[in-house]
Each structure stands twice: as C-alpha cells, then as structure tokens.
Amino acid sequence: MENNENQYVVGNEGVKKEPTDVVGIIAIVLGGLAFLTGFMLVMPFIFGIPSIILGIISVIRSSKKLLGILSIVLSSIGMISVIVFVAVLWNIDFEEPVKTQADIEAIENTKVVFDNITVGNEQEEFLTGYSWVMGDYSELQLDDDGSFKWWQQENDYESNHYAGQYKVIRGELAVDILDALVGFDREGFEKHSGAIIDDVHILVLFNEQWIIDGENVMIPGETSETALYIYFEDEQSDVAVGANVQTFNNVHLTKVNRD
C-alpha cells in the first residue's frame, strides 16, 4: 500500500499519524520558565502570559491536551506566586514613621532639647568606644573621649566626614525625651521589638566640622545636631536599629570588629 508523509502501514490498514503539537511544546517550555522564575517580579509574567495563550490554543486544536493544560498550570503558579509575594511584602508593617504636622513641630523642638544636653556620658551604654557601619555603608567612629567621626565610606578614613562631640542617653531618660518629642509607645515597643526599655538609646551627634576634600566647610563656631533613636535586642548584640529622630528615616548600625 502506498504511503504519504502522514500515513504509515500497520498490517493491511493505513493509520493517520498524529501531527506534533509544536504549539503545546512551546507553551510547556514557557510555562516551565514562568514556574522556575516565580521568585522574580517580572519574569513569570514575561514567560507566563504567552505560555497561557499558547496553552489555550494547544488545548483547542490538539487532540492531546496534556501539554497545553500543564503549561497553563505552571504559568499560573509562577505568576500567582509573585502576586502573593508582593501582597505579603506590601502588608508587612515596617513601622515606618509617618510625618504629620505634629511630627514636623517635633523636629523643630528637637534642636531646642538637644542644644541643652551636656556633652559627656554618665551612663553605661553599648555604643562608646566602637565603630559602627551604617545602613548606607558610612562608618561612625565613637571614641571614648566623647568625640566622633562619621566617615562617608566604610573603612575609608580619607573620605569626607563629619566630626565633633557626641552624647549617649539610655533607658528611662531616653524614653522620656522621645515621648516628649515624638511620642513613645512603651507597651508596644516591648511587645514587638523583643527589647526592654533599658536597651533604648538616644545618640546625639554635635557636628562641629564637615570635612570635604580635606577642608572644613562649616562656619567656625557653628554646629548642627543629628539625633538617632536606637535600641539593641540584647546586651550581646552587635546590631542596633532605630530611626533618625529629626527626619524619621530608619537607621541600622553594625559594630565593626577589626583585629
């Protein structure tokens, strides 16, 4: 019996050969990529949307629908995982302070409060005598004599920096000042942070010099203050977190351990 490209002989009967489901193959490949990149924000949609379209076409046209169905399932899982991830991230409470009119007034009041703080540390605390890398990779050096240098770049002591004196306030006094300036939820702090009131610090930096390219660009006799509210989860911790009291930006400090 004579054959053509779509026929072959089994016994004495001609049987039509099933065409290859090219659309289904492309759809399953794209669906697999959408599934494997489910941890990325954009890639699952780049692969997933075409995969679903081709999968639907494959299901409609092909008698064997498995490839089309699998491609739709894999693509859907990949895209849904991104949506769930973004939704969870969006709803996490990072306790980012919100600036209200009261907050703006508090920022103005901080200058008055910190101008009246005497430089020097009467309380035992965990900051003095160490260098700390900030979240922006700057480095804050707090010397035992109450002076500081805040280098623009970590471990680069030729970079631009602030210099001056500092004051550390800890525990109940720090909380009282914070409560007067911006409000402080004691119960919420101890419940959500895992720390205690005694771990709360206010670090006030009295900037007396601003060194740029080796020269002090601040007017002689002029100072500015930077106040950081920070806390440690325990006395052994080398990491502190908190916020700038004046700008409400989050801060993160990691102790530098260099032998």
Backbone torsions as a table, in degrees:
resi	resn	phi	psi	omega
1	MET	NA	135.6	-176.2
2	GLU	-78.1	135.4	-179.4
3	ASN	-106.1	157.5	165.9
4	ASN	-119.1	-173.0	-173.2
5	GLU	-64.4	-26.0	-176.8
6	ASN	-104.3	15.2	179.9
7	GLN	-134.1	151.3	170.4
8	TYR	-143.4	166.0	-172.8
9	VAL	-102.7	127.2	169.6
10	VAL	-122.4	111.4	-172.9
11	GLY	63.2	-126.0	-179.3
12	ASN	-107.2	11.8	-172.7
13	GLU	-120.5	133.4	176.2
14	GLY	-80.5	132.3	-179.4
15	VAL	-121.7	132.7	-178.2
16	LYS	-74.8	132.8	-179.2
17	LYS	-82.0	135.4	-180.0
18	GLU	-73.3	123.6	178.5
19	PRO	-62.0	147.8	177.8
20	THR	-67.0	134.6	-178.7
21	ASP	-85.4	79.2	-177.8
22	VAL	-62.3	-41.7	-179.6
23	VAL	-62.0	-40.9	179.2
24	GLY	-65.3	-38.1	179.4
25	ILE	-65.0	-45.7	178.2
26	ILE	-62.0	-41.0	-179.1
27	ALA	-63.1	-42.0	-178.1
28	ILE	-70.5	-34.1	176.5
29	VAL	-64.4	-47.2	178.6
30	LEU	-65.1	-38.1	178.0
31	GLY	-63.6	-40.1	176.8
32	GLY	-63.0	-40.8	177.9
33	LEU	-65.5	-38.8	177.1
34	ALA	-63.1	-39.3	179.4
35	PHE	-67.7	-44.0	-176.4
36	LEU	-71.7	-24.8	179.7
37	THR	-100.3	22.9	-177.1
38	GLY	-62.6	-16.8	179.2
39	PHE	-85.6	-7.3	178.2
40	MET	-94.0	161.9	-174.3
41	LEU	-84.3	-34.6	-171.5
42	VAL	-111.2	-38.1	-171.4
43	MET	-56.6	-40.6	179.5
44	PRO	-57.8	-31.3	179.7
45	PHE	-79.0	-34.7	178.3
46	ILE	-62.9	-42.6	178.8
47	PHE	-85.7	-35.1	-169.9
48	GLY	-72.2	-42.5	-177.0
49	ILE	-63.7	-49.3	175.5
50	PRO	-61.0	-35.6	-179.8
51	SER	-63.4	-42.0	179.6
52	ILE	-65.4	-42.1	179.5
53	ILE	-62.0	-48.5	179.7
54	LEU	-67.0	-34.0	178.1
55	GLY	-63.6	-41.3	177.8
56	ILE	-64.3	-42.6	177.7
57	ILE	-60.7	-42.0	179.9
58	SER	-63.3	-42.5	179.9
59	VAL	-62.7	-38.8	-178.0
60	ILE	-72.0	-41.4	-170.9
61	ARG	-90.3	-33.2	-172.2
62	SER	-93.7	144.6	175.7
63	SER	-74.7	-26.0	175.0
64	LYS	-99.5	108.6	-169.0
65	LYS	-97.4	1.0	-172.5
66	LEU	-61.1	-46.5	-177.7
67	LEU	-61.2	-44.5	-180.0
68	GLY	-62.7	-43.3	-179.1
69	ILE	-65.5	-45.2	180.0
70	LEU	-62.6	-39.1	179.9
71	SER	-64.5	-39.7	178.2
72	ILE	-64.7	-42.6	-179.5
73	VAL	-64.7	-48.7	-178.6
74	LEU	-62.8	-43.3	179.4
75	SER	-63.4	-41.8	-179.4
76	SER	-63.7	-42.1	178.7
77	ILE	-61.8	-44.7	-179.6
78	GLY	-60.6	-45.3	-178.0
79	MET	-73.2	-37.4	179.1
80	ILE	-65.8	-36.8	179.8
81	SER	-61.6	-37.6	177.4
82	VAL	-66.7	-44.6	-179.6
83	ILE	-60.5	-43.8	179.3
84	VAL	-63.6	-43.9	-179.6
85	PHE	-60.1	-46.6	-179.4
86	VAL	-65.2	-39.9	-179.9
87	ALA	-64.0	-42.1	178.8
88	VAL	-65.4	-44.7	-179.8
89	LEU	-62.5	-39.6	-178.0
90	TRP	-64.6	-33.2	-174.7
91	ASN	-94.0	-0.5	176.3
92	ILE	-70.3	132.6	179.5
93	ASP	-87.5	101.4	178.0
94	PHE	-84.8	3.6	179.1
95	GLU	54.8	39.2	177.2
96	GLU	-71.5	119.8	-178.2
97	PRO	-61.6	142.9	179.4
98	VAL	-105.9	130.1	-178.8
99	LYS	-80.2	116.7	173.0
100	THR	-111.6	180.0	176.8
101	GLN	-61.8	-36.1	177.9
102	ALA	-65.0	-37.1	178.3
103	ASP	-64.6	-42.0	-179.3
104	ILE	-62.8	-40.8	177.2
105	GLU	-65.0	-36.0	179.2
106	ALA	-64.4	-37.4	178.5
107	ILE	-60.5	-41.5	179.6
108	GLU	-67.2	-34.4	-178.3
109	ASN	-73.2	-25.2	-177.3
110	THR	-61.5	-36.0	-178.9
111	LYS	-61.2	-41.4	179.2
112	VAL	-63.4	-44.9	-177.6
113	VAL	-64.0	-49.8	-173.7
114	PHE	-75.2	-22.2	174.8
115	ASP	-65.6	-24.9	-177.2
116	ASN	-96.8	6.5	177.0
117	ILE	-88.0	130.1	178.8
118	THR	-79.3	133.3	179.0
119	VAL	-67.4	137.1	-178.9
120	GLY	133.9	152.9	-175.3
121	ASN	-120.9	109.2	179.3
122	GLU	-90.9	-20.4	-175.8
123	GLN	-100.8	149.0	172.9
124	GLU	-70.5	132.5	178.6
125	GLU	-149.6	176.8	-168.0
126	PHE	-101.5	-0.1	-171.8
127	LEU	-95.4	-39.2	-170.6
128	THR	-64.2	139.5	175.7
129	GLY	87.6	8.8	-178.0
130	TYR	-129.0	163.9	168.9
131	SER	-105.5	146.2	-175.5
132	TRP	-131.9	130.4	174.9
133	VAL	-88.3	126.9	-178.1
134	MET	-86.8	171.9	-179.5
135	GLY	-63.4	-22.7	178.8
136	ASP	-95.9	13.7	177.6
137	TYR	69.1	17.8	166.5
138	SER	-81.8	168.0	-177.6
139	GLU	-129.1	126.3	-179.4
140	LEU	-105.9	117.4	-178.7
141	GLN	-105.0	116.2	-178.5
142	LEU	-109.3	104.7	-177.1
143	ASP	-82.2	158.9	-177.9
144	ASP	-64.4	-24.1	-177.0
145	ASP	-84.0	6.9	178.2
146	GLY	89.4	5.3	177.4
147	SER	-99.8	159.6	179.4
148	PHE	-141.7	159.5	167.5
149	LYS	-135.3	134.7	-179.0
150	TRP	-119.3	97.5	-175.4
151	TRP	-79.5	141.4	-178.7
152	GLN	-66.7	-33.2	-178.6
153	GLN	-123.3	135.3	177.5
154	GLU	-57.5	132.4	173.8
155	ASN	61.9	21.8	176.6
156	ASP	-124.0	93.2	-171.7
157	TYR	-88.4	12.8	170.4
158	GLU	-106.3	-1.6	-176.6
159	SER	-79.8	169.3	177.6
160	ASN	-61.2	148.3	-177.5
161	HIS	-161.9	160.5	168.6
162	TYR	-94.3	155.3	176.1
163	ALA	-147.0	151.3	179.4
164	GLY	166.0	-151.1	179.5
165	GLN	-111.2	159.7	179.6
166	TYR	-138.1	162.7	178.8
167	LYS	-136.5	136.3	176.2
168	VAL	-116.1	128.4	176.6
169	ILE	-118.8	134.3	-172.3
170	ARG	-131.5	151.0	170.2
171	GLY	74.9	-138.9	-173.8
172	GLU	-58.9	-40.8	-179.9
173	LEU	-64.0	-41.6	177.9
174	ALA	-61.9	-42.9	-179.6
175	VAL	-66.1	-39.8	178.6
176	ASP	-61.6	-41.4	179.2
177	ILE	-66.5	-44.4	178.6
178	LEU	-61.7	-41.4	-179.2
179	ASP	-64.1	-38.5	179.9
180	ALA	-70.6	-33.5	-175.7
181	LEU	-84.0	-51.7	-171.4
182	VAL	-129.3	-2.9	-176.0
183	GLY	87.1	136.3	-177.7
184	PHE	-139.6	120.2	-179.7
185	ASP	-89.0	94.4	-176.7
186	ARG	-61.0	-49.0	-177.0
187	GLU	-63.2	-43.9	179.3
188	GLY	-65.7	-37.8	179.1
189	PHE	-61.3	-50.8	-177.5
190	GLU	-68.1	-29.6	-179.1
191	LYS	-74.1	-42.1	-171.4
192	HIS	-98.2	-24.9	-175.3
193	SER	-89.4	-24.2	-175.5
194	GLY	80.2	2.1	-179.6
195	ALA	-105.6	175.8	177.0
196	ILE	-118.1	167.1	-177.1
197	ILE	-57.6	-35.2	-178.0
198	ASP	-65.6	-17.0	179.6
199	ASP	-87.6	-3.9	-179.3
200	VAL	-80.1	131.4	178.5
201	HIS	-127.4	147.1	163.7
202	ILE	-115.3	123.3	177.1
203	LEU	-107.4	115.8	-179.7
204	VAL	-108.6	121.0	178.7
205	LEU	-103.2	120.2	177.2
206	PHE	-95.9	98.1	-175.4
207	ASN	-75.7	114.3	-179.1
208	GLU	-106.7	-21.0	178.8
209	GLN	-137.5	144.2	173.1
210	TRP	-128.2	101.5	-173.1
211	ILE	-91.4	117.3	176.3
212	ILE	-124.1	122.1	-177.8
213	ASP	52.8	38.7	175.3
214	GLY	84.3	-0.7	-178.1
215	GLU	-121.6	141.0	176.8
216	ASN	-78.8	117.9	-177.0
217	VAL	-99.7	0.9	176.4
218	MET	-81.0	147.8	177.7
219	ILE	-68.0	131.7	-180.0
220	PRO	-53.5	132.0	-179.4
221	GLY	87.7	-12.0	179.8
222	GLU	-88.4	139.4	176.6
223	THR	-133.7	159.5	172.3
224	SER	-136.0	159.0	-176.8
225	GLU	-118.1	140.7	170.9
226	THR	-123.5	122.7	-177.0
227	ALA	-116.3	124.6	-179.8
228	LEU	-116.7	128.0	171.8
229	TYR	-95.9	121.0	-177.8
230	ILE	-139.9	159.9	175.4
231	TYR	-147.5	154.0	175.9
232	PHE	-107.1	144.0	178.1
233	GLU	-72.7	-25.7	175.1
234	ASP	-161.3	171.0	-174.4
235	GLU	-69.8	-21.4	-179.1
236	GLN	-90.2	-3.2	-174.5
237	SER	-73.7	140.1	174.6
238	ASP	-101.0	10.0	-177.9
239	VAL	-127.1	135.3	176.4
240	ALA	-128.9	147.1	179.1
241	VAL	-132.3	162.0	178.4
242	GLY	167.7	-140.3	-176.0
243	ALA	-155.0	156.3	170.9
244	ASN	-75.6	122.4	-174.8
245	VAL	-64.4	-28.9	-174.9
246	GLN	-90.2	-34.5	-177.2
247	THR	-107.1	-14.1	179.9
248	PHE	69.8	11.5	174.6
249	ASN	-74.8	143.3	177.6
250	ASN	-67.7	147.5	176.6
251	VAL	-128.5	152.6	-179.6
252	HIS	-143.2	125.0	-178.1
253	LEU	-122.0	134.8	175.7
254	THR	-124.9	126.7	-178.2
255	LYS	-64.8	137.0	178.2
256	VAL	-88.9	124.6	176.7
257	ASN	-115.0	95.7	178.9
258	ARG	-119.2	121.4	178.8
259	ASP	-84.5	NA	NA
